[in-house]
Amino acid sequence: MLLYEDVLTGDEMFSDAFPIKLVDDVVFEVDCQLVTVKAGADIDIGANPSAEDAEEALEDGATQVNNVVHSFRLQQTTFDKKSFLTYLKGYMKAIKTKLAETNPDRVTAFEEGAQKYAKKIVANFKDYEFYSGESMNPDGMVALLNYREDGVTPYFTFWNDGLKQVKL
């Protein structure tokens, strides 16, 4: 199993247990879903329960959570467009510096790809929810939660070059 950690903070962000797609060699899109979690119980990431089961489970003190948020203890945060752009500029600079040390051949591709993808994010800024890693380190990666074209299926966007793979 592969675990993906933030290169700046070491926070665990997601694993290959979730459906992952690399987009434009810049970001990973990780599909997620709402699951029902009962206090002290294992997470059920299987099929959707029937309506009766869902009502019963929620009555027993269970809650509906996003499985990636819950599994990796991601913390929701907020941004307005101006503060997000300020954060993103600093984050991209930190990743560029880290890449220059660890993989200098990747810097140019990262700069070009990240700049194009950042424009897409800013153009659709209102569609995103923002999550930081468990440490809530303001210098770390902010994962972006959005929904597919169907308006129902959630997915996260993570910067490829801001992650390191760890084999478990």
MARSE-925788 format. One record per residue (C-alpha): residue number from 1; residue in one letter; z negated, y negated, x. Coordinates in Angstrom, 1 decimal, decimal comma, padded with zeros to 4 digits. Layout:
     n   res        w        v        u
   NUM     A        Z        Y        X
...
//
This chain:
     n   res        w        v        u
     1     M    000,0    000,0    000,0
     2     L    000,8   -003,5    001,2
     3     L   -001,5   -006,4    000,6
     4     Y   -000,2   -010,0    000,9
     5     E   -002,7   -012,5    002,4
     6     D   -002,4   -016,3    002,8
     7     V   -001,6   -016,9    006,5
     8     L   -003,8   -020,1    006,6
     9     T   -006,9   -018,9    004,7
    10     G   -006,8   -015,1    004,8
    11     D   -007,2   -015,0    001,0
    12     E   -005,7   -011,9   -000,6
    13     M   -003,0   -013,2   -003,0
    14     F   -001,3   -010,0   -004,4
    15     S   -000,3   -006,5   -003,5
    16     D    002,8   -004,3   -003,8
    17     A    001,1   -002,6   -006,8
    18     F    002,8   -005,3   -008,9
    19     P    006,6   -005,7   -009,4
    20     I    007,8   -008,0   -006,6
    21     K    011,1   -009,8   -006,1
    22     L    012,1   -011,9   -003,1
    23     V    014,1   -015,0   -004,3
    24     D    016,4   -016,9   -001,9
    25     D    014,4   -015,5    001,1
    26     V    011,9   -018,3    000,3
    27     V    009,5   -017,1   -002,4
    28     F    008,2   -013,9   -003,9
    29     E    008,1   -013,6   -007,7
    30     V    005,3   -011,3   -008,8
    31     D    005,4   -010,0   -012,4
    32     C    002,0   -009,9   -014,1
    33     Q    000,6   -009,4   -017,6
    34     L   -002,4   -010,0   -019,8
    35     V   -004,8   -007,0   -019,8
    36     T   -008,0   -006,4   -021,6
    37     V   -011,1   -006,1   -019,4
    38     K   -014,4   -004,8   -020,6
    39     A   -017,6   -005,7   -018,7
    40     G   -018,4   -002,9   -016,3
    41     A   -015,1   -001,0   -017,1
    42     D   -012,0   -000,3   -015,1
    43     I   -009,0   -002,5   -015,8
    44     D   -006,4   -001,0   -018,1
    45     I   -003,0   -002,0   -016,8
    46     G   -001,2    000,5   -018,9
    47     A    000,7    000,2   -022,2
    48     N   -000,3   -002,5   -024,7
    49     P   -003,0   -001,3   -027,1
    50     S   -002,4   -001,3   -030,8
    51     A   -003,5   -004,4   -032,8
    52     E   -006,6   -002,5   -034,0
    53     D   -007,6   -001,4   -030,5
    54     A   -007,2   -005,0   -029,2
    55     E   -009,4   -006,4   -032,0
    56     E   -012,1   -003,7   -031,3
    57     A   -012,0   -004,2   -027,6
    58     L   -012,4   -008,0   -027,8
    59     E   -015,3   -007,6   -030,3
    60     D   -017,1   -005,4   -027,7
    61     G   -017,3   -008,3   -025,3
    62     A   -014,0   -007,6   -023,6
    63     T   -011,7   -010,4   -022,5
    64     Q   -007,9   -010,8   -022,0
    65     V   -007,1   -011,8   -018,4
    66     N   -004,0   -012,0   -016,2
    67     N   -004,0   -008,9   -014,0
    68     V   -003,0   -010,6   -010,8
    69     V   -005,6   -013,5   -011,3
    70     H   -008,3   -011,0   -012,1
    71     S   -007,5   -008,4   -009,3
    72     F   -007,3   -011,0   -006,5
    73     R   -009,9   -013,5   -007,9
    74     L   -007,4   -016,4   -007,9
    75     Q   -008,9   -019,7   -009,0
    76     Q   -007,1   -022,0   -011,4
    77     T   -006,7   -025,5   -010,2
    78     T   -004,9   -028,6   -011,5
    79     F   -002,5   -031,1   -010,1
    80     D   -000,6   -034,1   -011,4
    81     K    002,9   -034,4   -009,9
    82     K    001,9   -037,0   -007,3
    83     S   -001,1   -035,0   -006,0
    84     F    001,0   -031,8   -006,0
    85     L    003,7   -033,5   -003,9
    86     T    001,0   -034,7   -001,4
    87     Y   -000,4   -031,2   -001,2
    88     L    003,0   -029,6   -000,9
    89     K    004,0   -031,9    002,0
    90     G    000,8   -031,0    003,9
    91     Y    001,1   -027,3    003,1
    92     M    004,8   -027,1    004,3
    93     K    003,9   -028,9    007,5
    94     A    001,0   -026,4    008,1
    95     I    003,4   -023,4    007,5
    96     K    006,0   -024,9    009,7
    97     T    003,5   -025,2    012,5
    98     K    002,3   -021,7    012,0
    99     L    005,9   -020,4    012,0
   100     A    006,6   -022,3    015,2
   101     E    003,8   -020,3    016,9
   102     T    004,5   -016,9    015,4
   103     N    008,2   -016,8    014,5
   104     P    010,1   -019,8    015,8
   105     D    013,5   -018,4    014,8
   106     R    012,4   -018,6    011,2
   107     V    011,5   -022,4    011,1
   108     T    015,0   -023,7    010,2
   109     A    015,6   -021,2    007,4
   110     F    012,1   -021,9    006,1
   111     E    012,6   -025,7    006,1
   112     E    016,0   -025,5    004,3
   113     G    015,0   -022,9    001,8
   114     A    011,6   -024,4    001,0
   115     Q    013,0   -027,8    000,5
   116     K    015,6   -026,5   -002,1
   117     Y    013,0   -024,4   -003,9
   118     A    010,5   -027,3   -004,0
   119     K    013,0   -029,4   -005,8
   120     K    013,3   -026,7   -008,5
   121     I    009,5   -026,7   -008,8
   122     V    009,2   -030,4   -009,1
   123     A    012,0   -030,5   -011,7
   124     N    010,1   -028,1   -013,9
   125     F    006,6   -029,2   -012,9
   126     K    005,2   -029,2   -016,5
   127     D    006,0   -025,5   -016,8
   128     Y    003,6   -024,4   -014,1
   129     E   -000,1   -023,5   -013,9
   130     F   -001,7   -023,6   -010,4
   131     Y   -003,9   -021,1   -008,7
   132     S   -005,6   -021,1   -005,3
   133     G   -007,0   -018,1   -003,4
   134     E   -010,6   -016,9   -003,8
   135     S   -011,9   -019,3   -001,1
   136     M   -010,5   -022,3   -002,9
   137     N   -009,6   -023,7    000,5
   138     P   -007,5   -026,9   -000,3
   139     D   -005,3   -026,2    002,8
   140     G   -004,3   -022,7    001,5
   141     M   -001,4   -021,6   -000,7
   142     V   -001,3   -022,6   -004,3
   143     A    000,3   -019,9   -006,4
   144     L    002,5   -021,0   -009,3
   145     L    002,3   -019,3   -012,7
   146     N    005,2   -019,6   -015,0
   147     Y    006,9   -017,6   -017,8
   148     R    010,3   -015,9   -017,8
   149     E    013,0   -017,1   -020,1
   150     D    011,5   -015,1   -023,0
   151     G    008,5   -017,4   -022,9
   152     V    006,1   -014,5   -023,0
   153     T    006,3   -012,6   -019,7
   154     P    004,2   -014,3   -017,0
   155     Y    005,0   -014,3   -013,3
   156     F    003,6   -015,9   -010,1
   157     T    005,6   -017,6   -007,4
   158     F    004,2   -017,3   -003,8
   159     W    005,8   -018,8   -000,6
   160     N    007,2   -016,0    001,5
   161     D    006,4   -017,7    004,9
   162     G    002,9   -018,5    003,8
   163     L    002,0   -014,8    003,6
   164     K    001,3   -012,0    005,9
   165     Q    001,6   -008,3    005,0
   166     V   -001,4   -006,1    005,7
   167     K   -001,1   -002,3    005,4
   168     L   -004,0   -000,6    003,7
//
